[in-house]
Amino acid sequence: MSTPHIKLFIPGPVEVSEKTFRAMCAPMIGHRGSEFKKLYAGIQPRLQTLFGTTRPVFLSTSSAWGVMEGSIRNLTTKKVLNAACGAFSDKWVDVSKRCGKEAVALQVAWGEAIKPEMVREKLAEGGFDTFTLIHNETSCGVRNPLPEIAAVLREFPEVMFVVDSVSSFSTQPIPMDELGIDVLLTGSQKALAMPPGLALFAVSERAMKRAESISDRGYYFDFVEFAKNQEQDMTPSTPVIPLINALESKLDDIFTEGVEARHARHAALNAQVHDWVRARGFEFFAPEGYRSLSLTCVKNNRDIDVAAWIKRLREKHRFVIDGGYGKIKGKTFRISNMGDETSATIAELLAALDDTLE
Ligand SMILES: Cc1ncc(COP(=O)(O)O)c(C=O)c1O
């Protein structure tokens, strides 16, 4: 354990608090015993509040991709439309195909948002029974207009609406039931500020019925298995108990702060980063009105050596930001404001960015 502590301001994993790590060190318990069932049942109401649902919230010992792939396997019999506007959403098209499904990309350029009218036009072509959307495309800092897209989906009742909230969950309201979302999923290592390895998701009643009618949905991500085990406050297979302990601790933090206050804090910290971006003469990669609230993807319009800058930042201040994802590496950089950050810690980061910029 000689690695020095480098504080993460990358868009996931993010910094994990000592309190969260301590929660993970609780003595091990059996996952079919009463202690686990108590832990599992105890966190449900608060998870349901965060998900905006009366449906159970399932815990998957996997990263988000497990549930993203699982959603396709559990729901698609005809054809899936994958909204694609960045690295993760582009990959969902490929993953759908690898599941042996007919998949169509609703493709826009990286940095652009998926617009409701595009979704309507494509779904109106017919034959689709599943639509996937990444709410907050982490690779380019685009926040897609979820309520407006949800309204379009209500015009196509045969289409299941799967929403990835991996990098937006708990930073803003995402009322699953009200929006008519069929699967809402997220992961532990983004705004929940936990280590990676746990995915959380909820499934609507009608999506559960669809899953029941599909025969080749596999085992590990079978929604019906999750539901069956849920009835006894358990997971289908041995779960990552330390992360579930961490989740309980994190829910204590979230509800002590207050959910609305947490949303307001993320918005304020995001605005603080945006002010810095403007003041330093940088531009945003995503257009106004479609910018993420949990991270900022900055265009490198000043043509700086991003990699060298981040190296200086890491060596001098022991902070790290992200130097751009995939094909926009170096042309952009990303700053996260997810998790437990405060205006003081963001100010500290911004001062360190200034100190190492030139
Ligand atoms: C929006 C989004 N979806 C999905 C993923 C994939 O998550 P994981 O690698 O944890 O499965 C990521 C990872 O950063 C992401 O940002």
The ligand as a Tripos MOL2 file, in Angstrom:
@<TRIPOS>MOLECULE
LIG
   16    16     1     0     0
SMALL
NO_CHARGES

@<TRIPOS>ATOM
      1 C1        -22.8700    6.7900  -18.4860 C.3       1 LIG1
      2 C2        -22.1190    5.5220  -18.2730 C.ar      1 LIG1
      3 N1        -22.7170    4.3630  -18.5420 N.ar      1 LIG1
      4 C3        -22.0830    3.2000  -18.3500 C.ar      1 LIG1
      5 C4        -20.8070    3.1510  -17.8790 C.ar      1 LIG1
      6 C5        -20.1660    1.8300  -17.6780 C.3       1 LIG1
      7 O1        -19.9980    1.6200  -16.3200 O.3       1 LIG1
      8 P1        -19.1310    0.3890  -15.7800 P.3       1 LIG1
      9 O2        -17.8170    0.4520  -16.4750 O.co2     1 LIG1
     10 O3        -19.0470    0.7240  -14.3280 O.co2     1 LIG1
     11 O4        -19.8930   -0.8260  -16.0770 O.co2     1 LIG1
     12 C6        -20.1320    4.3330  -17.5940 C.ar      1 LIG1
     13 C7        -18.7420    4.3140  -17.0950 C.2       1 LIG1
     14 O5        -18.1050    5.3170  -16.9010 O.2       1 LIG1
     15 C8        -20.8150    5.5400  -17.7890 C.ar      1 LIG1
     16 O6        -20.2210    6.7120  -17.5130 O.3       1 LIG1
@<TRIPOS>BOND
     1     1     2 1
     2     2     3 ar
     3     2    15 ar
     4     3     4 ar
     5     4     5 ar
     6     5     6 1
     7     5    12 ar
     8     6     7 1
     9     7     8 1
    10     8     9 2
    11     8    10 1
    12     8    11 1
    13    12    13 1
    14    12    15 ar
    15    13    14 2
    16    15    16 1
@<TRIPOS>SUBSTRUCTURE
     1 LIG1         1 GROUP 0 **** ****
